Amino acid sequence: MNEDQMLKEMMEYQSDLDWFIANYDELAVRHPDKYIAILGGEVIENNTSIEGLEKVLQKKYDRHLSHVLVEFIYKEAPNFVL
């Protein structure tokens, strides 16, 4: 992968991350307690296990997890103790 391709992929990743943050509340309703894969500003797959998601992404999209934004949607916000 050359530098231009890497830069393009990084910009797409950042755009998908921005979309994820902006749409988190809706995603939490649609995909509670699931891993989601986001590409091009949309959820392309979801699964209850990261392994299952990885298999589908590889088979259906020929993509590795490292080339797609993957996030876990919590049904309830986690409590952090500091």
ROZALUM-457578 format. One record per residue: residue number from 1; chain; y, z, x of N, C-alpha, C in turn. Coordinates in pm, whole numbers. Each point is the difference from the previous one (the first is absolute). Layout:
BEGIN
> n chain n.y n.z n.x ca.y ca.z ca.x c.y c.z c.x
> NUM A Y Z X Y Z X Y Z X
...
This chain:
BEGIN
> n chain n.y n.z n.x ca.y ca.z ca.x c.y c.z c.x
> 1 A -117 0 85 117 0 -85 124 0 90
> 2 A 91 -93 -27 119 -6 83 109 93 -54
> 3 A 108 12 74 106 95 -34 64 -31 -135
> 4 A 21 -127 -34 60 -37 -128 -91 41 -117
> 5 A -129 -21 16 -95 39 -105 -2 151 -17
> 6 A 5 73 111 1 146 -7 126 50 -71
> 7 A 113 -59 33 127 40 -63 -4 -30 -150
> 8 A -52 -116 -37 -11 -36 -141 -89 99 -75
> 9 A -113 35 60 -92 95 -63 62 138 -13
> 10 A 75 42 100 66 130 -6 106 3 -110
> 11 A 73 -109 -17 101 -7 -104 -64 -2 -139
> 12 A -111 -69 -15 -73 -1 -128 -53 139 -31
> 13 A -51 69 100 -51 136 -18 112 92 -47
> 14 A 117 -10 63 113 84 -38 45 -31 -143
> 15 A 1 -126 -35 36 -39 -137 -100 58 -101
> 16 A -128 -5 31 -102 57 -88 13 152 -9
> 17 A 35 65 110 20 144 -1 120 37 -88
> 18 A 108 -75 11 117 22 -85 -36 -16 -147
> 19 A -80 -102 -31 -43 -24 -138 -86 116 -50
> 20 A -90 48 85 -86 113 -34 83 123 -35
> 21 A 97 32 82 84 118 -22 79 -16 -130
> 22 A 56 -117 -23 80 -24 -120 -83 4 -128
> 23 A -129 -31 11 -86 -10 -119 -104 110 -9
> 24 A 15 107 79 -103 102 7 -33 62 -136
> 25 A 100 30 -80 -26 66 -129 -89 -85 -89
> 26 A 28 -128 -8 -84 -91 -81 -140 -13 60
> 27 A -7 -8 131 -130 -10 67 -84 125 -23
> 28 A 65 116 -5 -72 126 -23 -64 3 -138
> 29 A 63 -65 -97 -56 -7 -135 -117 -98 -4
> 30 A 15 -112 67 -101 -107 -5 -121 24 90
> 31 A 20 69 113 -106 13 100 -17 143 50
> 32 A -17 99 -90 -12 138 48 -127 23 81
> 33 A 16 73 108 -111 35 90 -76 -121 51
> 34 A 75 -103 34 -60 -122 56 78 -47 122
> 35 A -71 -72 85 63 -72 109 46 -134 -56
> 36 A 119 -42 40 48 -131 -43 37 -83 123
> 37 A -20 -130 -13 40 -94 105 115 -83 -56
> 38 A 109 -4 74 120 -72 -44 26 -114 97
> 39 A 26 -115 -58 31 -119 79 98 -86 -80
> 40 A 111 -32 60 98 -84 -67 65 68 -120
> 41 A 14 132 7 66 72 -108 -82 14 -126
> 42 A -133 -1 15 -86 24 -116 -130 65 46
> 43 A -61 73 -93 -130 62 28 -105 -109 -14
> 44 A -71 -28 110 -102 -105 -6 -138 57 -26
> 45 A -21 128 33 -129 65 -25 20 150 -6
> 46 A -94 69 -65 -2 146 1 -145 45 -3
> 47 A -22 121 53 -136 52 7 7 151 21
> 48 A -104 70 -42 -4 145 20 -37 38 142
> 49 A -54 -94 77 -34 30 140 65 -102 93
> 50 A 36 47 116 61 -88 100 -103 -103 48
> 51 A -126 42 7 -106 -92 44 -18 -113 -102
> 52 A 1 35 -127 -12 -102 -105 115 -96 2
> 53 A 120 53 21 119 -85 6 -10 -95 120
> 54 A -42 54 112 -14 -82 120 -98 -116 -21
> 55 A -112 28 -63 -100 -105 -25 56 -111 -89
> 56 A 70 38 -106 57 -99 -91 107 -84 69
> 57 A 86 66 78 105 -73 70 -59 -101 98
> 58 A -105 42 70 -62 -89 97 -68 -118 -70
> 59 A -74 29 -106 -76 -105 -68 89 -94 -82
> 60 A 90 58 -78 80 -79 -93 123 -65 65
> 61 A 60 70 96 126 -47 59 -10 -33 148
> 62 A -115 28 61 -19 -19 143 110 72 80
> 63 A 28 123 -42 102 81 66 -57 136 38
> 64 A 46 49 112 -37 133 46 106 99 -50
> 65 A -38 125 -14 93 102 -47 129 5 82
> 66 A -10 -31 126 118 8 87 103 -109 -29
> 67 A -34 -96 -85 91 -110 -32 48 3 -145
> 68 A -19 116 -64 41 19 -139 50 144 -12
> 69 A 104 21 -80 45 137 -24 -101 69 -91
> 70 A -56 111 46 -97 77 -78 55 141 -16
> 71 A 4 45 -124 49 134 -31 -94 67 -99
> 72 A -1 133 0 -76 76 -99 98 54 -103
> 73 A -33 -16 -128 84 49 -108 -61 130 -53
> 74 A 72 109 14 -48 128 -51 27 13 -149
> 75 A -100 48 -72 16 25 -144 107 107 -20
> 76 A -7 101 82 100 106 0 55 12 141
> 77 A 129 23 9 63 12 131 -66 112 80
> 78 A -31 -26 127 -62 105 82 98 112 31
> 79 A -51 120 15 83 114 40 -15 19 149
> 80 A 112 4 68 -2 20 145 45 141 32
> 81 A -74 66 84 36 134 43 46 -8 143
> 82 A 120 48 23 54 -4 136 8 138 59
